[in-house]
Amino acid sequence: TAYATIKGIEVMRALRKGQASSFYYGQPQGEVCLINRVFGL
């Protein structure tokens, strides 16, 4: 759906800007946590 596409784009931009680092600094779990928050998983 369009909603999922827009959310995916938002996640990719946030990862590129380094916003996932605020969740778990220096660990890949930060990216997973960000994706889970955005998509409500």
C-alpha distance matrix in Angstrom:
0.0 3.8 5.4 5.4 6.4 8.8 10.1 10.8 12.6 14.5 15.6 16.9 18.8 20.2 21.4 22.9 24.7 26.1 24.8 24.4 28.2 28.8 27.6 29.8 31.9 32.5 30.6 27.3 26.4 25.5 22.4 21.4 22.2 20.2 17.0 17.8 18.4 15.2 12.9 15.6 16.7
3.8 0.0 3.8 5.5 5.0 6.2 8.6 9.8 10.6 12.3 14.3 15.5 16.7 18.4 20.1 21.2 22.7 24.5 23.2 23.3 27.1 27.6 26.9 29.3 31.2 31.9 30.4 27.3 26.5 25.2 22.1 21.7 22.3 19.7 16.9 18.2 18.2 14.7 13.3 16.3 18.0
5.4 3.8 0.0 3.8 5.4 5.3 6.2 8.6 10.0 10.7 12.4 14.4 15.6 16.6 18.5 20.1 21.2 22.7 20.9 21.0 24.7 24.9 24.0 26.6 28.7 29.8 28.2 25.3 24.2 22.7 20.0 19.4 19.4 16.9 14.4 15.3 14.9 11.4 10.2 12.9 15.0
5.4 5.5 3.8 0.0 3.8 5.5 5.1 6.1 8.6 9.8 10.5 12.3 14.3 15.2 16.4 18.4 19.9 21.0 19.5 19.0 22.8 23.4 22.2 24.4 26.6 27.3 25.5 22.4 21.3 20.3 17.3 16.4 17.0 14.8 11.8 12.9 13.3 10.0 8.1 11.3 12.7
6.4 5.0 5.4 3.8 0.0 3.8 5.4 5.1 6.3 8.7 9.9 10.7 12.5 14.3 15.5 16.7 18.5 20.1 19.2 19.1 22.8 23.8 23.1 25.1 26.8 27.2 25.8 22.6 22.2 20.9 17.6 17.5 18.5 15.9 13.0 15.0 15.5 11.9 10.9 14.5 15.7
8.8 6.2 5.3 5.5 3.8 0.0 3.8 5.4 5.1 6.2 8.7 10.0 10.7 12.4 14.4 15.4 16.6 18.5 17.2 17.8 21.4 22.0 21.7 24.2 25.7 26.5 25.4 22.6 22.2 20.3 17.3 17.6 18.0 14.9 12.8 15.0 14.5 10.7 10.8 14.3 16.3
10.1 8.6 6.2 5.1 5.4 3.8 0.0 3.8 5.4 5.0 6.2 8.7 9.9 10.5 12.3 14.2 15.3 16.5 14.8 14.9 18.6 19.0 18.4 20.9 22.7 23.7 22.4 19.7 18.8 17.0 14.1 14.2 14.4 11.3 9.2 11.2 10.7 7.0 7.3 10.8 12.8
10.8 9.8 8.6 6.1 5.1 5.4 3.8 0.0 3.8 5.4 5.1 6.3 8.7 9.9 10.6 12.4 14.3 15.4 14.5 14.1 17.8 19.0 18.3 20.2 21.8 22.2 20.8 17.7 17.4 16.0 12.6 12.8 14.0 11.2 8.5 11.3 11.9 8.6 8.5 12.3 13.3
12.6 10.6 10.0 8.6 6.3 5.1 5.4 3.8 0.0 3.8 5.4 5.2 6.2 8.6 10.0 10.6 12.4 14.3 13.8 14.4 17.9 19.1 19.2 21.1 22.2 22.5 21.7 18.9 19.1 17.2 13.9 15.1 16.1 12.8 11.0 14.2 14.2 10.9 11.7 15.4 16.7
14.5 12.3 10.7 9.8 8.7 6.2 5.0 5.4 3.8 0.0 3.8 5.5 5.2 6.2 8.7 9.9 10.6 12.3 11.1 12.0 15.5 16.2 16.5 18.9 20.0 20.9 20.3 18.0 17.8 15.3 12.6 14.0 14.1 10.5 9.7 12.7 11.8 8.6 10.5 13.8 15.7
15.6 14.3 12.4 10.5 9.9 8.7 6.2 5.1 5.4 3.8 0.0 3.8 5.4 5.1 6.2 8.6 9.8 10.5 9.4 9.3 12.9 14.0 13.8 15.8 17.1 17.8 16.9 14.3 14.1 11.9 8.9 10.3 10.9 7.5 6.4 9.9 9.8 7.3 9.2 12.4 13.5
16.9 15.5 14.4 12.3 10.7 10.0 8.7 6.3 5.2 5.5 3.8 0.0 3.8 5.4 5.1 6.1 8.6 9.9 10.1 10.3 13.5 15.4 15.6 17.0 17.6 17.6 17.0 14.3 15.1 13.1 9.8 11.8 13.2 10.2 9.2 12.9 13.4 11.0 12.5 15.9 16.6
18.8 16.7 15.6 14.3 12.5 10.7 9.9 8.7 6.2 5.2 5.4 3.8 0.0 3.8 5.5 5.0 6.2 8.6 8.8 10.4 13.2 14.7 15.8 17.5 17.7 18.1 18.2 16.2 17.0 14.3 11.7 14.2 14.9 11.5 11.5 15.1 14.6 12.2 14.5 17.6 19.0
20.2 18.4 16.6 15.2 14.3 12.4 10.5 9.9 8.6 6.2 5.1 5.4 3.8 0.0 3.8 5.4 5.1 6.2 5.3 6.9 9.9 11.0 12.1 14.1 14.5 15.5 15.6 14.0 14.4 11.3 9.2 12.0 12.0 8.5 9.6 13.0 12.1 10.4 13.3 15.9 17.3
21.4 20.1 18.5 16.4 15.5 14.4 12.3 10.6 10.0 8.7 6.2 5.1 5.5 3.8 0.0 3.8 5.4 5.1 5.9 5.9 8.5 10.9 11.6 12.6 12.7 12.9 12.8 10.9 12.0 9.4 6.9 10.2 11.2 8.4 9.3 12.8 13.0 11.9 14.2 16.8 17.3
22.9 21.2 20.1 18.4 16.7 15.4 14.2 12.4 10.6 9.9 8.6 6.1 5.0 5.4 3.8 0.0 3.8 5.4 7.7 8.9 10.6 13.2 14.6 15.4 14.7 14.4 15.1 13.4 15.2 12.7 10.4 13.7 14.9 12.2 12.9 16.5 16.6 15.1 17.4 20.2 20.9
24.7 22.7 21.2 19.9 18.5 16.6 15.3 14.3 12.4 10.6 9.8 8.6 6.2 5.1 5.4 3.8 0.0 3.8 5.6 8.3 9.5 11.2 13.5 14.8 13.8 14.3 15.6 14.7 16.1 12.9 11.5 15.1 15.3 12.4 14.0 17.3 16.6 15.4 18.3 20.8 21.9
26.1 24.5 22.7 21.0 20.1 18.5 16.5 15.4 14.3 12.3 10.5 9.9 8.6 6.2 5.1 5.4 3.8 0.0 3.8 5.5 5.8 8.2 10.4 11.1 10.0 10.6 12.0 11.5 12.9 9.8 9.1 12.8 13.0 10.7 12.9 15.9 15.4 15.1 18.0 20.0 20.7
24.8 23.2 20.9 19.5 19.2 17.2 14.8 14.5 13.8 11.1 9.4 10.1 8.8 5.3 5.9 7.7 5.6 3.8 0.0 3.8 5.4 6.0 8.1 10.1 10.0 11.7 12.6 12.2 12.4 8.8 8.6 11.8 11.0 8.3 11.1 13.7 12.5 12.4 15.7 17.3 18.4
24.4 23.3 21.0 19.0 19.1 17.8 14.9 14.1 14.4 12.0 9.3 10.3 10.4 6.9 5.9 8.9 8.3 5.5 3.8 0.0 3.8 5.4 5.7 7.2 8.0 9.5 9.4 8.8 8.6 5.0 5.2 8.4 7.7 5.9 8.9 11.2 10.7 11.4 14.2 15.5 16.0
28.2 27.1 24.7 22.8 22.8 21.4 18.6 17.8 17.9 15.5 12.9 13.5 13.2 9.9 8.5 10.6 9.5 5.8 5.4 3.8 0.0 3.8 5.4 5.5 4.7 6.6 7.8 8.7 9.1 5.8 7.6 10.7 10.0 9.2 12.4 14.3 13.8 15.0 17.8 18.8 19.0
28.8 27.6 24.9 23.4 23.8 22.0 19.0 19.0 19.1 16.2 14.0 15.4 14.7 11.0 10.9 13.2 11.2 8.2 6.0 5.4 3.8 0.0 3.8 5.8 6.0 9.3 10.3 11.5 10.8 7.3 9.7 12.1 10.2 9.4 13.1 14.3 13.0 14.5 17.7 18.1 18.8
27.6 26.9 24.0 22.2 23.1 21.7 18.4 18.3 19.2 16.5 13.8 15.6 15.8 12.1 11.6 14.6 13.5 10.4 8.1 5.7 5.4 3.8 0.0 3.8 6.4 9.4 8.9 9.8 8.0 5.0 8.0 9.4 7.0 7.5 11.1 11.6 10.7 13.0 15.7 15.6 15.9
29.8 29.3 26.6 24.4 25.1 24.2 20.9 20.2 21.1 18.9 15.8 17.0 17.5 14.1 12.6 15.4 14.8 11.1 10.1 7.2 5.5 5.8 3.8 0.0 3.8 6.3 5.6 7.5 6.3 4.5 8.2 9.7 8.4 9.8 12.8 13.4 13.5 15.8 18.1 18.1 17.6
31.9 31.2 28.7 26.6 26.8 25.7 22.7 21.8 22.2 20.0 17.1 17.6 17.7 14.5 12.7 14.7 13.8 10.0 10.0 8.0 4.7 6.0 6.4 3.8 0.0 3.8 5.7 8.5 8.9 7.0 10.0 12.4 11.6 12.3 15.4 16.6 16.5 18.4 20.9 21.3 21.0
32.5 31.9 29.8 27.3 27.2 26.5 23.7 22.2 22.5 20.9 17.8 17.6 18.1 15.5 12.9 14.4 14.3 10.6 11.7 9.5 6.6 9.3 9.4 6.3 3.8 0.0 3.8 6.8 8.7 8.0 10.2 12.6 13.0 13.8 16.2 17.8 18.4 20.0 22.2 22.9 22.2
30.6 30.4 28.2 25.5 25.8 25.4 22.4 20.8 21.7 20.3 16.9 17.0 18.2 15.6 12.8 15.1 15.6 12.0 12.6 9.4 7.8 10.3 8.9 5.6 5.7 3.8 0.0 3.8 5.4 6.1 8.3 9.8 10.6 12.2 14.2 15.3 16.6 18.4 20.0 20.6 19.4
27.3 27.3 25.3 22.4 22.6 22.6 19.7 17.7 18.9 18.0 14.3 14.3 16.2 14.0 10.9 13.4 14.7 11.5 12.2 8.8 8.7 11.5 9.8 7.5 8.5 6.8 3.8 0.0 3.8 5.3 5.7 7.0 9.0 10.4 11.5 13.0 14.8 16.2 17.4 18.4 17.0
26.4 26.5 24.2 21.3 22.2 22.2 18.8 17.4 19.1 17.8 14.1 15.1 17.0 14.4 12.0 15.2 16.1 12.9 12.4 8.6 9.1 10.8 8.0 6.3 8.9 8.7 5.4 3.8 0.0 3.8 5.4 5.0 6.0 8.5 9.8 10.3 12.2 14.3 15.3 15.7 14.1
25.5 25.2 22.7 20.3 20.9 20.3 17.0 16.0 17.2 15.3 11.9 13.1 14.3 11.3 9.4 12.7 12.9 9.8 8.8 5.0 5.8 7.3 5.0 4.5 7.0 8.0 6.1 5.3 3.8 0.0 3.8 5.4 5.1 6.2 8.7 9.8 10.6 12.4 14.4 15.0 14.3
22.4 22.1 20.0 17.3 17.6 17.3 14.1 12.6 13.9 12.6 8.9 9.8 11.7 9.2 6.9 10.4 11.5 9.1 8.6 5.2 7.6 9.7 8.0 8.2 10.0 10.2 8.3 5.7 5.4 3.8 0.0 3.8 5.4 5.1 6.3 8.6 10.0 10.8 12.4 13.8 13.2
21.4 21.7 19.4 16.4 17.5 17.6 14.2 12.8 15.1 14.0 10.3 11.8 14.2 12.0 10.2 13.7 15.1 12.8 11.8 8.4 10.7 12.1 9.4 9.7 12.4 12.6 9.8 7.0 5.0 5.4 3.8 0.0 3.8 5.5 5.2 6.1 8.7 10.1 10.7 11.6 10.1
22.2 22.3 19.4 17.0 18.5 18.0 14.4 14.0 16.1 14.1 10.9 13.2 14.9 12.0 11.2 14.9 15.3 13.0 11.0 7.7 10.0 10.2 7.0 8.4 11.6 13.0 10.6 9.0 6.0 5.1 5.4 3.8 0.0 3.8 5.5 5.1 6.2 8.7 10.1 10.1 9.4
20.2 19.7 16.9 14.8 15.9 14.9 11.3 11.2 12.8 10.5 7.5 10.2 11.5 8.5 8.4 12.2 12.4 10.7 8.3 5.9 9.2 9.4 7.5 9.8 12.3 13.8 12.2 10.4 8.5 6.2 5.1 5.5 3.8 0.0 3.8 5.4 5.2 6.3 8.7 9.7 10.2
17.0 16.9 14.4 11.8 13.0 12.8 9.2 8.5 11.0 9.7 6.4 9.2 11.5 9.6 9.3 12.9 14.0 12.9 11.1 8.9 12.4 13.1 11.1 12.8 15.4 16.2 14.2 11.5 9.8 8.7 6.3 5.2 5.5 3.8 0.0 3.8 5.5 5.2 6.1 8.1 8.1
17.8 18.2 15.3 12.9 15.0 15.0 11.2 11.3 14.2 12.7 9.9 12.9 15.1 13.0 12.8 16.5 17.3 15.9 13.7 11.2 14.3 14.3 11.6 13.4 16.6 17.8 15.3 13.0 10.3 9.8 8.6 6.1 5.1 5.4 3.8 0.0 3.8 5.6 5.4 5.5 4.8
18.4 18.2 14.9 13.3 15.5 14.5 10.7 11.9 14.2 11.8 9.8 13.4 14.6 12.1 13.0 16.6 16.6 15.4 12.5 10.7 13.8 13.0 10.7 13.5 16.5 18.4 16.6 14.8 12.2 10.6 10.0 8.7 6.2 5.2 5.5 3.8 0.0 3.8 5.6 5.1 6.8
15.2 14.7 11.4 10.0 11.9 10.7 7.0 8.6 10.9 8.6 7.3 11.0 12.2 10.4 11.9 15.1 15.4 15.1 12.4 11.4 15.0 14.5 13.0 15.8 18.4 20.0 18.4 16.2 14.3 12.4 10.8 10.1 8.7 6.3 5.2 5.6 3.8 0.0 3.8 5.6 8.1
12.9 13.3 10.2 8.1 10.9 10.8 7.3 8.5 11.7 10.5 9.2 12.5 14.5 13.3 14.2 17.4 18.3 18.0 15.7 14.2 17.8 17.7 15.7 18.1 20.9 22.2 20.0 17.4 15.3 14.4 12.4 10.7 10.1 8.7 6.1 5.4 5.6 3.8 0.0 3.8 5.6
15.6 16.3 12.9 11.3 14.5 14.3 10.8 12.3 15.4 13.8 12.4 15.9 17.6 15.9 16.8 20.2 20.8 20.0 17.3 15.5 18.8 18.1 15.6 18.1 21.3 22.9 20.6 18.4 15.7 15.0 13.8 11.6 10.1 9.7 8.1 5.5 5.1 5.6 3.8 0.0 3.8
16.7 18.0 15.0 12.7 15.7 16.3 12.8 13.3 16.7 15.7 13.5 16.6 19.0 17.3 17.3 20.9 21.9 20.7 18.4 16.0 19.0 18.8 15.9 17.6 21.0 22.2 19.4 17.0 14.1 14.3 13.2 10.1 9.4 10.2 8.1 4.8 6.8 8.1 5.6 3.8 0.0
